[in-house]
Amino acid sequence: MEGESENGLSEPSTSEVQAEELPRELAEKVDKLKQKCSGLNSLYEADPSALEYVKELASGYFPLEEASTYWSRPSAFLRESSEIERRMDRTLLIVYLKKKFGYESFLEIGCRTDSNFGRVPFVDKVGVDPVAGGNVRLTSDAFFATTTRSFDLVFIDGHHEATQAARDAANALRLLAPNGTLLVHDCKPLFESEAQYPMPAGCVYWNGTVWKAIAHLRTFVDVDVATSNLDWGIAVVRKRPNSNPIHLPNYLDLTWADYERNWVDYLNPLSLDDLDAWLNKPPDPEPPLGPRLLVPAYAAAPCWLPPPVPPLPPSPYFPGVLAPPCPLATLSFANAADLAPAASPSAATK
Ligand SMILES: C[S@@+](CC[C@H](N)C(=O)[O-])C[C@H]1O[C@@H](n2cnc3c(N)ncnc32)[C@H](O)[C@@H]1O
């Protein structure tokens, strides 16, 4: 194996991508991975009408007042979002992905008032928050440490610090179902004052240092990342070969000046239409077979299912589409330390 990268994973070399040069045990794993990836093609049935469907919803949708305020502030850059993107929020992005890929299970990390978790139209949904909202009262670390079930769609919006966001993303990728999608919120800050950790006093729209975790994900060869312009900037992550990986010495050393210069590389921003085309790219049946593809994130996880959440009545806002908050499920509970309100600023208003 070649040297270790900052991801803690071995760098693939040209020779290592040849399956026949691998030890027999590894070569067998590679063969299994190849079969798994070609199997993904048949799983990959994207609904071509999903974008039109959600655009129509968005056109009659009352834009999130806070999101429109957020995007209308003068900023030196990053202001290219379209009318439809300003109307789309995280919930509608989730509705779009659900329709596009026929997703059935959903995990949200960080739920607070359930303003998203209560509205996403999934019967099988798990919301994790140590303080408020959702239906599992745990920190994300405690939840991921005990959970092995898989999810089609994961939305990360918990603690807004770079290493925690990167760890949440890595753990979520481990649980992601084949053809699943990971979303990470708050990754496109417009101002340095809102991209600090910890949260500065009086900060209203706080993104923290989540953007650094996205830059970190962009260095992985076996995940593909794009950032949508809507809401507070939502990264969309798919388990497939990275179409344009970047190299970074250490994501934690990145500064705001780096972000101003390189945000396009760090985030790979895409308009809604380009994102739709990007999502239409099928998983590569023969991805580059570097050792990174053999990390546990790709191991098939045994499936653990929580007690089913009863079907929810239709929402008054979106009949037949969105649902009101569901009650706390009695899944598992944190110890007293986990339940104590976090000293972190993440529980505060953005
Ligand atoms: C920005 S709010 C979530 C907003 C919500 N996702 C939405 O769309 O309306 C962040 C939430 O993350 C929770 N949080 C903070 N640290 C966390 C952790 N380690 N694990 C899980 N959730 C955490 C906070 O309690 C807070 O409720």
The ligand as an ORCA input file, in Angstrom:
! r2SCAN-3c Opt
* xyz 0 1
  C     -29.877     23.852     12.936
  S     -30.723     22.862     14.076
  C     -31.546     21.674     13.090
  C     -32.612     22.260     12.197
  C     -33.487     21.227     11.489
  N     -32.692     20.216     10.818
  C     -34.362     21.870     10.453
  O     -34.198     21.598      9.251
  O     -35.229     22.640     10.828
  C     -29.405     21.949     14.780
  C     -29.845     20.886     15.778
  O     -28.737     20.006     15.968
  C     -28.806     19.509     17.271
  N     -27.500     18.985     17.650
  C     -26.440     19.619     18.214
  N     -25.444     18.775     18.435
  C     -25.859     17.569     17.975
  C     -25.279     16.279     17.932
  N     -24.036     16.066     18.400
  N     -25.996     15.265     17.412
  C     -27.246     15.476     16.945
  N     -27.857     16.680     16.953
  C     -27.176     17.700     17.472
  C     -29.235     20.699     18.107
  O     -29.820     20.260     19.322
  C     -30.217     21.385     17.164
  O     -31.525     21.024     17.496
*
